[in-house]
Amino acid sequence: MLKKLSLAIIFCIIFFGFFYSAEAAKALTTPHIVIEGEVWLLDIESGKRLFLLPDTYYAAIKNMDENFYYVTFNGVEGKVEKQLVSTVGYHTQAAGTMQELKVHPQYGDFVTIALKTSMDSAGEDIHLPVNDSFIFLGLYPLSEMWYCVMYQDKIGYIKAQRTTVPEMQIPEFAPEQPNGEDKGQPSGNDKKEKSFFKKESTLRIIIIAGLSVPAVVLIALLFKPRKTKRGRYYYEE
């Protein structure tokens, strides 16, 4: 009975050890794309350009297929071409570039100002009250600079010169280093879909080894042959 109970405990330890190792590895890093050069966030359904992703920044990968990574940046879901980016594992939430803007005071005499709903077609305009604020999402450079913005959960486009920040300065993204370690960014497409698996595999091996060795020792002790003591006989008068 004791052996059966011990074996059940050992099984539970090993099972939860594998489960914990998988969860711990998952928590260690999340796959992200590394934005380098001109990379556009595209609409998932139509493939239309939403806005230009900022150089040096990371975007968390939610899914992928043969040609695209499906990512979220500044709270907007979209996709990017796989051939344009490299990937990296990142242990924390990557920073975005959202900031609050307003319509430039020179348009204060108007009641509303129109936001284009799409830069690729003539969609219905969004009427933005000139005194309301909106959220900057990304750049859309043409002959003039446009901003992709969000107003009341709707995405629209406005000329940069019509906002309170006509020349947007986006600082370079500085990845947070785990425990002060130096973690350089990957370069080239040869590291795609590989770099963020390395640490997870190492952590899994360490955890499994740490839990398996004591379990094996306990099994050996349970089934170790025991010497029986010889009976002693005493002569009593």
Phi, psi and omega per residue, in radians:
M1 nan -0.790 3.131
L2 -1.067 -0.681 -3.136
K3 -1.167 -0.718 3.132
K4 -1.109 -0.732 3.115
L5 -1.111 -0.729 3.140
S6 -1.137 -0.713 3.121
L7 -1.122 -0.667 3.098
A8 -1.105 -0.712 3.116
I9 -1.124 -0.743 3.133
I10 -1.086 -0.753 3.125
F11 -1.045 -0.763 3.130
C12 -1.089 -0.708 3.132
I13 -1.070 -0.808 -3.110
I14 -1.177 -0.729 -3.127
F15 -1.079 -0.869 -3.136
F16 -1.219 -0.432 3.060
G17 -1.142 -0.764 3.084
F18 -1.133 -0.733 3.136
F19 -1.098 -0.802 -3.118
Y20 -1.138 -0.676 -3.127
S21 -1.110 -0.687 3.114
A22 -1.164 -0.750 3.140
E23 -1.189 -0.691 3.138
A24 -1.149 -0.688 3.116
A25 -1.153 -0.674 3.117
K26 -1.121 -0.658 -3.125
A27 -1.298 -0.367 -3.070
L28 -1.108 -0.867 3.132
T29 -2.497 2.726 3.026
T30 -2.124 2.363 -3.138
P31 -1.148 2.305 3.119
H32 -2.279 2.667 2.936
I33 -1.493 2.636 3.041
V34 -1.859 2.061 -3.047
I35 -1.500 2.042 3.131
E36 -2.365 2.147 -3.135
G37 1.416 -2.684 -3.070
E38 -1.521 1.805 3.131
V39 -2.220 2.107 -3.124
W40 -1.709 2.439 2.940
L41 -1.462 2.178 -3.060
L42 -1.865 2.612 3.045
D43 -1.124 2.379 -3.052
I44 -1.090 -0.745 -3.064
E45 -1.433 -0.946 -3.015
S46 -1.527 -0.405 -3.073
G47 1.398 0.087 3.122
K48 -1.237 2.639 3.108
R49 -1.210 2.285 3.074
L50 -1.659 -0.991 3.052
F51 -2.880 2.869 -3.128
L52 -1.416 2.217 3.120
L53 -1.333 2.472 -3.065
P54 -1.302 2.395 -3.129
D55 -1.038 2.483 3.101
T56 1.407 -0.164 -3.076
Y57 -1.460 2.833 3.079
Y58 -1.870 2.641 3.012
A59 -2.380 2.274 -3.074
A60 -1.187 2.343 3.118
I61 -1.514 2.216 3.104
K62 -1.762 -0.520 -3.106
N63 -2.871 3.041 3.109
M64 -2.746 2.776 2.962
D65 -2.400 -2.810 -3.040
E66 -1.125 -0.554 -3.006
N67 -2.013 -0.344 -2.986
F68 -2.317 2.642 2.849
Y69 -1.756 2.353 3.088
Y70 -1.739 2.077 -2.958
V71 -2.281 2.964 3.012
T72 -2.218 2.248 3.094
F73 -2.422 2.314 -3.070
N74 0.923 0.589 3.114
G75 1.357 0.078 -3.111
V76 -1.864 2.212 3.101
E77 -1.493 2.399 3.117
G78 -2.854 -2.882 3.132
K79 -2.418 2.724 3.085
V80 -2.324 2.632 3.119
E81 -1.202 2.268 -3.062
K82 -1.085 -0.612 -3.064
Q83 -1.213 -0.232 -3.086
L84 -1.601 -0.189 -3.002
V85 -2.331 2.805 2.947
S86 -1.905 3.050 -3.089
T87 -2.225 2.767 3.131
V88 -2.687 2.653 3.001
G89 -1.522 2.392 -3.121
Y90 -2.310 2.309 -2.959
H91 -1.490 -0.119 -3.118
T92 -2.449 3.117 -3.125
Q93 -1.336 2.211 -3.115
A94 -1.291 2.521 -3.133
A95 -1.270 2.645 3.049
G96 -1.903 -2.889 -3.095
T97 -2.221 0.290 -3.131
M98 -1.123 2.491 2.993
Q99 -2.722 2.716 -3.085
E100 -1.467 2.316 3.107
L101 -2.221 2.925 3.039
K102 -2.396 2.925 3.084
V103 -1.241 2.457 -3.125
H104 -1.034 2.455 -3.103
P105 -0.996 -0.394 -3.124
Q106 -1.143 -0.254 3.109
Y107 -1.788 0.288 -3.079
G108 -1.123 -0.333 3.139
D109 -1.348 -0.248 3.122
F110 -1.492 2.787 3.059
V111 -1.513 -0.799 3.115
T112 -2.377 2.869 3.026
I113 -2.295 2.503 -3.019
A114 -1.491 2.345 2.967
L115 -1.831 2.268 3.062
K116 -1.255 2.392 3.117
T117 -1.460 -0.280 3.126
S118 -2.711 2.481 3.088
M119 -1.583 -0.113 -3.097
D120 -1.777 -0.251 -3.138
S121 -2.657 2.903 -3.117
A122 -1.529 1.468 3.107
G123 -1.544 3.100 3.125
E124 -1.232 2.320 -3.101
D125 -1.265 2.672 2.999
I126 -1.730 2.229 -3.114
H127 -1.592 1.921 -3.098
L128 -1.755 2.043 3.047
P129 -1.048 2.361 -3.014
V130 -1.142 -0.313 3.133
N131 -1.636 -0.091 -3.138
D132 -1.519 2.692 3.067
S133 -1.693 2.853 3.120
F134 -2.565 2.980 -3.027
I135 -1.919 2.196 3.050
F136 -1.265 2.287 3.114
L137 -1.929 -0.724 -3.094
G138 -3.099 2.988 -3.126
L139 -1.546 2.596 3.012
Y140 -2.368 1.443 -3.050
P141 -1.311 2.212 2.988
L142 -2.236 -2.565 3.032
S143 -1.110 -0.520 2.956
E144 -2.088 2.674 3.136
M145 -1.387 2.263 3.041
W146 -2.012 2.706 3.051
Y147 -1.975 2.405 2.928
C148 -1.537 2.203 -3.047
V149 -2.329 2.895 3.053
M150 -2.113 2.278 3.080
Y151 -2.348 2.068 -3.120
Q152 0.905 0.878 3.101
D153 1.150 0.210 3.081
K154 -1.977 2.437 3.133
I155 -1.648 2.317 3.118
G156 -2.569 -3.112 -3.060
Y157 -2.306 2.429 -3.133
I158 -2.450 2.542 3.083
K159 -1.128 2.391 -3.106
A160 -1.000 -0.654 -3.096
Q161 -1.156 -0.248 -3.127
R162 -1.626 0.116 -3.123
T163 -1.967 2.989 3.122
T164 -1.324 -0.154 3.074
V165 -2.240 1.386 -3.057
P166 -1.229 -0.347 3.100
E167 -2.178 1.669 -3.074
M168 -1.320 2.191 3.081
Q169 -1.896 1.969 -3.115
I170 -1.830 2.018 -3.129
P171 -1.215 2.740 3.074
E172 -1.155 2.567 3.130
F173 -1.444 2.269 3.106
A174 -1.952 1.824 -3.122
P175 -1.055 2.413 3.077
E176 -1.277 2.286 -3.082
Q177 -1.618 2.302 3.110
P178 -1.257 2.129 3.089
N179 0.976 0.556 3.087
G180 1.300 0.180 -3.122
E181 -1.321 2.655 3.110
D182 -1.580 1.995 -3.115
K183 -2.122 1.742 -3.099
G184 -1.291 2.719 3.112
Q185 -1.354 2.529 3.109
P186 -1.289 2.752 3.080
S187 -2.327 2.453 3.122
G188 1.533 2.815 -3.105
N189 -1.465 -0.086 -3.128
D190 -1.200 -0.270 -3.137
K191 -1.734 0.127 -3.133
K192 -1.081 2.434 3.024
E193 1.011 0.267 -3.126
K194 -2.162 -0.708 -2.954
S195 -1.080 -0.565 -3.062
F196 -1.515 0.079 3.080
F197 -1.686 -0.265 -3.006
K198 -1.107 -0.924 -3.102
K199 -1.165 -0.620 3.136
E200 -1.080 -0.746 -3.131
S201 -1.133 -0.730 3.132
T202 -1.094 -0.787 3.134
L203 -1.098 -0.713 -3.137
R204 -1.088 -0.737 -3.141
I205 -1.111 -0.746 -3.127
I206 -1.106 -0.790 -3.111
I207 -1.154 -0.788 -3.129
I208 -1.105 -0.741 3.124
A209 -1.103 -0.729 -3.117
G210 -1.117 -0.548 3.141
L211 -1.562 -0.537 -3.072
S212 -1.308 -0.691 -3.090
V213 -1.043 -0.861 3.094
P214 -1.072 -0.603 3.141
A215 -1.142 -0.724 3.116
V216 -1.122 -0.740 3.118
V217 -1.071 -0.717 -3.139
L218 -1.144 -0.698 3.085
I219 -1.087 -0.758 3.138
A220 -1.074 -0.693 3.133
L221 -1.193 -0.630 -3.127
L222 -1.181 -0.661 -3.063
F223 -1.779 0.185 3.080
K224 -1.189 2.234 3.135
P225 -1.033 2.373 3.137
R226 -1.901 2.405 3.102
K227 -1.407 2.278 3.097
T228 -1.535 2.468 -3.129
K229 -1.364 2.433 3.089
R230 -1.253 2.459 3.126
G231 -1.187 2.485 3.115
R232 -1.898 2.385 -3.096
Y233 -2.010 2.368 -3.128
Y234 -2.050 2.440 3.113
Y235 -1.613 2.117 3.101
E236 -2.007 2.290 3.107
E237 -1.389 nan nan
